[in-house]
Amino acid sequence: MELGRTARNRIKIGTRASPLALAQAKEVAGRLAAYRGLPDDCFEIVPLTTRGDRLDERPLPEVGVKGLFTIELEERLLSGDLDLAVHSAKDVATTLPDGLHLSAFLPREDVRDVLISRSGYRLWELPPGAVVGTSSIRRAALVAMHRPDLDVVPFRGFVGTRLKKLENGVVDATLLAMAGLNRLGMSDAATEILNPHDFPPSPAQGAICIESVVANDRITDLVSALNDAGTADAVRCERAFLQTLNGSCRTPIGALAVCHGSEILLRGLSIDADGRNPRRVAVRGARTAPAALGEEAGQMALAGVGMESEPV
Ligand SMILES: NCc1[nH]cc(CCC(=O)O)c1CC(=O)O
């Protein structure tokens, strides 16, 4: 393959400029180099500040949630300035711009959320009125479901910034994805790993994906070496569930799909923003049509059928 021979045709990998996103882009460049036998210097990592980063001080639900961290990267893919973009799959809007596709998924990291608390308390041990910082409507709703007596406040910024704010006493506890902590080498910060039944993760949590131009066969072929089929199927199933339910983008949704041989098992949850009325759904189906299964589960949740009664 005539790749990376000169500076001019280096493969440009776009990413958010956060430390986590940069670590993920480096991981992708390293794997591509290793799997394709290419020199490291044939990749150029291009960090971009996204709208979501610029709106750092405002709570996310106010500024519209999806696509905030990806739009700038997508524009540059379409203009040809970038060859591929590396994203946390959970930050990618369920509908992509025409001409782009998710061309590979890396093997999924830990899918779970963790609680990080200053005094080492677990979620059920936090004193009444303790302040929990999160700007995720899903995490806020799940905290309210388990601990309606806690005070949830907006809390944003890069992972390291949030941990510093926690240390400085701005909040008593916060919630983060274990995957991000692992990738940053900060897993020691976790106080309690929350189990996915009590605290369902975001659809696509823990998965890194590559987005690129559909018509660019060279890039589609290049990145195919990185694709993990089980992760791709599970995430496509979860994203279809989210897309089916997410008319308003305001409904807290959790979802986790797991592949077992030729089948996928999907468990999903939707819940009111105040933590009331959790609605759970579970479906099992063939791996041949992951998105159809996710959509079916979404339709069931919308219709209120096939729901599991509480507690499960
Ligand atoms: N929205 C920020 C974001 N996007 C992906 C991750 C974690 C990494 C992952 O889920 O793969 C995080 C931080 C967090 O939620 O703790």
The ligand as an SDF file (V2000), in Angstrom:
LIG
                    3D

 16 16  0  0  0  0  0  0  0  0999 V2000
  -18.8980   12.7000   27.2860 N   0  0  0  0  0  0  0  0  0  0  0  0
  -17.5440   12.5550   27.6660 C   0  0  0  0  0  0  0  0  0  0  0  0
  -17.0630   11.1520   27.5650 C   0  0  0  0  0  0  0  0  0  0  0  0
  -17.1670   10.4670   26.4130 N   0  0  0  0  0  0  0  0  0  0  0  0
  -16.6710    9.2070   26.6190 C   0  0  0  0  0  0  0  0  0  0  0  0
  -16.2560    9.1340   27.9330 C   0  0  0  0  0  0  0  0  0  0  0  0
  -15.6780    7.9580   28.5850 C   0  0  0  0  0  0  0  0  0  0  0  0
  -15.0390    6.9470   27.6650 C   0  0  0  0  0  0  0  0  0  0  0  0
  -15.9790    5.9940   27.0180 C   0  0  0  0  0  0  0  0  0  0  0  0
  -17.1740    5.8740   27.3540 O   0  0  0  0  0  0  0  0  0  0  0  0
  -15.4960    5.2840   26.0980 O   0  0  0  0  0  0  0  0  0  0  0  0
  -16.4830   10.3710   28.5370 C   0  0  0  0  0  0  0  0  0  0  0  0
  -16.1940   10.7630   29.9340 C   0  0  0  0  0  0  0  0  0  0  0  0
  -17.0650   10.0780   30.9460 C   0  0  0  0  0  0  0  0  0  0  0  0
  -18.2810    9.9090   30.7080 O   0  0  0  0  0  0  0  0  0  0  0  0
  -16.5610    9.6930   32.0010 O   0  0  0  0  0  0  0  0  0  0  0  0
  1  2  1  0
  2  3  1  0
  3  4  1  0
  3 12  2  0
  4  5  1  0
  5  6  2  0
  6  7  1  0
  6 12  1  0
  7  8  1  0
  8  9  1  0
  9 10  2  0
  9 11  1  0
 12 13  1  0
 13 14  1  0
 14 15  2  0
 14 16  1  0
M  END
$$$$
